[in-house]
Amino acid sequence: MSNSETKMGMFGGVSLSVLGQMPSNILQTVLLAALGACVSFFVSRILQWLSKIK
């Protein structure tokens, strides 16, 4: 196992444990913000693709 794999595993474990300690409204806000960012990104990519076709 490489050093970077160990660091990423440790980071993932710490991140998940911190998320488990957060109040639910903060976690919900973070998840909705991430979902909104993903939707915005994909909509902009689709619109760029459609504008290249015409």
Secondary structure, 3 states (H helix, E strand, C coil): CCHHHHHHHHHHHHHHHHHHHCCHHHHHHHHHHHHHHHHHHHHHHHHHHHHHHC
